[in-house]
């Protein structure tokens, strides 16, 4: 295998490759929420949010997927160029097919994410090509595309890389190495563990020193984010992610979760990305899907929500007791204490005094807490915790505090 001059130097920084508009639209959650696909206007909102966050690598469906996607990709590429002066890589996820590639370039994509599966299962049931046939096809497509488009960004991935025989992958990657900018290693079915990832990345980095490496991990085993951390430690430059981690089946790592984790070891992330836009981007997706930000998403108000009495008491005094990871820089600037069956007298006192403006003493709050806990079985859709607590306070004739006239009746709670 001969060395050659790289078409593009390996990036010195870590780049997020967002695939919300490709893998994200394959998420079952779009069906669960009866959205099915994002409208063009919704895509524009999400695209603007991603660019505001600082994402510059964005993957779309191949335009051959359908007329609607072809139209949307054209519009989004034109719109993206109005949003920033930064250089953007607008990528089409393409089969190794010249017609697909030509259509992607016609709509304005300036990069290709090519793929083909050569695992034993792919050879038998999917691509239905032998290894030799696959190598011949991919090398011909990569060579001719490079010859006709010398400056085009090209990534190639062996689909289902972690179930592909290592020597087969080398055979394929050796053949296209002279023509690509980046090699991918997609864990298409979420099989890999961090130890597997480090081994594969280290081997590819040593064997192909002049190209970038990209990872794409699915979350079937709940290991996608851990695998990202392992891949970056081992030398990966590009990390595939999506808003909320939307993708096939159980999804992939979320953009904001990846940035949050990588920033721990790579402080330069804070200069590269506008991290304060992480939470607004998650909330934007929630508004589009008509549901809440997932409770598993690190950059969320849920990750600053406390329900247990012991936690609530501590957070009222010093939030660092139960909040070890700062989220303020990621756009989460408050926390949330939920009144409920597990709340203790500290939150009951705080809620009635500061939110409901009752003239209550700590001793009264302790008394009410005992009564409240004895009746929590009444809490449900027909009676909220706040209603039960106010009912108890009223039964004990606890009056409201007298506010000066200049104090507004509407108040903004701030627990910081």
N, C-alpha and C positions, 0 to 999 in steps of 0.2 A: 504494500500500500504506500503510494508515494505522497510526500508532503506537497502542498501547493499553497499559494497565497490566498488568504481568506478573503471572501467577498465582503465581509463585514466583520470588524473586530468583535470579539466577545464583549458584551456589555460589562462595564465595570460595576454596575449596580443591578439590583434585583428588579425585574419588571413584572408587574401583574398583567396577565393576559386575561381580560374579562370575556367570558363567554355567555353572558346573560341572554344575548340575542340569538344564540345558537343552542347550546346545551340547556340553558335556562328555560327555553320555550319547550323543551322536552320533559319538563318536570310534571309529575302527577299532580302537584299542587295546583297547577293551572286548570286541571280538570276538577279537582276537589272544590275549587272556588268558582267553577263554571266560567272561568275567564277564557280558557282554551288557547288563546294567543293574545299577545299584546297588540293594541292598536298602534298606528303610526304615531299618534300624538303621545301615547303613553311611552313608546320607545324613545321619542324625542326628549321627554322629561327625564327618563332614566339615563339616556346618553349624556344629557347636560349635567346630571348629577355625577356621573362617572368622571367626566372630564374636569368638573370642578374639584373632584377628589384628587385628580392628578393622574388618572389612568390614561395611558397613551396607546396601549395595544388592545384592540377590540376585535373580537371574532364574530362573524356573521355566518348564517347559513349560506351554503352555495346558492347562488341565484336560481339554479335549475330546480330547486325544491318546489317552486311554484310561482305563478305570476305575482301573487300578493307579496311574497318575500322579495322577489326581484325588484318590485316597485319600492318597497320599504328600504331595501339596502341602498338603492340609488339615492333616495331622499335623505337617508341618515348620513351617508357619506358627504353629500353636499352640505347638510346641516352642521355636521361635525366641524367642517372647515371654517364655519362662521363663528365657532365658539372659542377657538384658541389659535394662537400663533405657533404653538408647539408643533413639532413634527409628530404626526400620528401614523401608526401602522393599523390600517383597516383591512382585516384579514378575512379571506373566504375559506371556509372549511370544505375542501374539495377532494373528490375521488381522483385517482390517477387517470384522468380522462381529459383529453385535449379539448373537447367541447365544453366541459365544465370549467376548465381553466380559462378558455377564451371568454366565456360569458362573465366570469368573475372580473376579468380585466376590463370588459366592456362597461360594467356598471360602476367602475372606479376603484375597485380594491387595488391596493398597492402591495399586497402580500398574500401568499398562499400558504394555507395549512393543509398539506397533502397527507394522505394516510392510506394504508393498505394493511390488512391483517394477514400474517403468515403463520399463525399458531396452527397446531394440528387440527383444531376444530374449525378454524377459518378456512384452511386448505380443503377440508372435506365438505363443510356445510355453508360457508359464507362466500368468500371470494371464489372458491372452487378452482383454484389454480395451484399448481405445484410450486415448490420453492423456486425452481429454475424459471418457470414462467413468470412468477412474481418479480424476481430480480430483473429479468429482461424488460418487463413492462415499466417498472419504476425507474430503472436507470435510463431508459429511452425517454420517458416523460420528463425526468429531471434534466437530462442533458439538453434536449431540444428547447425546453422552457428557458434554461439558463442561456443558451446560445441566442435566442430571440429576445430575451429580456435580461441583459447583463446586470442591471441594477435592481432587479426585483428581489424582494425578501421571500425566501422559500424555507419553510420548515417541513420536514418529513417525519412521520411517526409510524412505527410498526404497531398497529392496533393490538391491544391485549398483550402488551410487551412482557408482562410478568408470567404469562403462560406460554410464552414463545421460547423455544430452545435457544440458548445463548448463541451457539454457533450459527444458527439460522439467521438470527438478528445481525450478527457480525457480517455474514455473507451479503445480506441486503444492504446494510449501512455502508460497508466498504464500497459497494458499487455506486452509491449516490453521494458519497462523501465529497467528491470534487465539486459538486453542483449546489450544495445546500448551505444555508446560513445556520440552521439549527436542527438538532435531532430531538424528537420527543420520545417519551417513554410512558405512554398512557397505561395506567392501571384500570383498564376499561371495566372490569367487573369487581373492583374493590377487594382484590385478593391479597395485596402486598402488606407486609409488616415493615416497620422502620429499618430493621436489620437487612431485609431484602433490598430496600430502597438504597441504603448506603452502599451496598455491594455493587448494585447495578450502576449507580451514578459514578462511583469511583472507577469502575471498569471503563465506562464510556468516556469519562473525562480523560483517562490516560490514553485510550486508543484513538480518540478523535479530539486532539487538543485545540484545533483551530475553529471549532464551531461552538455555538451556544447549546445549552441543554435546557429542555423544557419538561416540566412534570405536569401530569394530569391525573389526579387521584380521586377515585370514587369512594363513597362513604359506606359501602355495604356492610363493612365490619366496624364502622365508627372510628376508623383509623386515618381518615383522609388528612386531617390537619396535622396529626403526628407525623405522617409520612411527608408532608410538605416541609416540616421542620428538619427532618432527617435529610431530605433531598437538598435543601439549601446548605446545610452544614457540609454536605459532600461535594458541593460545587455546582448546583443548578442555578441558572441565571433567570429563567422564566417560570412563573408559577401560574397555572390556570386556576381561575376562580370565577365565581358569579355572585351577584347580589343574593344574599340569604343562602348561598350554596345551591341554588336551584339547578337541577339537572335530572337526568334519568334516574329512576328508582330513588334511592336515599340521598342522591345529590353528590356534590363535591364541596370543597371548602368555600366558605363565604369570603368575599373580598375583604370585608371589614375584620373578620376573624383572622385572616392571614396577615393583614397589616398590623393588627394588634399583637400577634405573636411574634412576627419578624422584628417588630420595633424593639423587642426586649433585648435581642442580640445585635441588632443593626440600628443604632441610633440615627444613622443617616436617613432612614426611612422618613423621619419627621421633616426633613428638609425637602425630600423628594415628593411627598404626598401631603395634601391639605387634610390632615387627619381629623380636623374638627368637622369635616363633612361626612364622616362615617355614619354617625347616628342619623342625621337628616336623610341620608340616602336610604337607610333601612326603613325609616318612617315613610318615606316616599313610596317604597314598594308596598308597605302595609296599606297605604291609602289606595293604591291601584288594585290590590287583590281583595281589599275589604276585609282584612283580618289583622291580627296582631303580629308584631315582630316575634319570630319564634323564640320560645323560652331558652332554647339551646344556643342562641346567638349571643356571643360575648358582649358586643356593642349594642346594648339594649337597656331600657329602664328596668326590665325584669331582673337584670344582673345587678341592680341596685335596689331591689325590692326585698323587704324583710317582713316575715309574718310571725315568727316565733317570739314570744315575750322576752326571752333572754337576749336575743339578737336586737330587738327593738330598743330595749333599755340601753344596751351598749352603744348602739348607733346614735341614739339621742345625745349621748355624752361624747363619744369619739368614734366616728364612723370607721376609722382604720382598723378597729377591733375585728370587724367582719368584712371589710372591704380592702383587700391587700393590693389590688391592682387598680391604679388610677385610670379612670375613664374620662376625666374632664377634657383632656386634650383630644379625645375622640368624639366630642360633642354631647356626651351625657353629663349634664351639669347639675343634676339633682338626684336625690334618691327618694324612695317611696316606702312608707311604712303602712302596711295594710291592716286595718282593724279587722279582727276575726277571732275565731274560737281559741287561738293560741296566744292572743294578746294578753299582756299583764297590766298591772295597775299603772305602770309608768306611761304606756301609750294611751291608756284610757284618760289619765290625768292630762297628758299633753293634748289629746284630741278635744276633750271637752273644754279645756281652758283656752287653748290657742286657736282652735278651728271653730268651735261652737260658741266661744266667748261666754262660758259659764263661770260663775264665781264659785269655784270648787276648791276644796282643800285636798291635800294629799291623803289625809285620813278618809275623807269621803270617797276619793278615788279608789282606795283599797277596799272599802266596803262595797262599792259598786262593782268592782272587779270580781268579787266573790259571787255576787248575784248574777252577774253577766255570764260567768263560766258555768253556773248552775243551769242556765237557760239557753246555752248555745245550740241545743238540739232544735230550737225554734228557727235558727238562722237558715235561710235558703232563698229561693227565688221570690217567695212571697214576703219575706222580711229580711232586709239587709242588716248587717251587724250594727250600722250606725243608727238604724231605726230602733233596734232593741235597746241600745245604750241610752238613747235619748228618752225612750219610754221609761227606763229605770230612773234616770235623772229627774224626770218630771214627777215620778211617783214620790221622790224624796224632796220635792219642791226646791230643787237647787236653782237659784235665780241666775239671770244673765247679768254680766258685768255692765256697769254704766260707762259707756264710751263718751269721750269728749266729742262735741259736735264736729270738730274739724277732722276727726278720723273718718276716712271713707268706710262705707259699709262693705264694700268689696275689698278683699285683701288677697295678696299673693303669698302663698305659703312658701317658705324657703327653709329647708332643713339643713343647709350647709353650715 
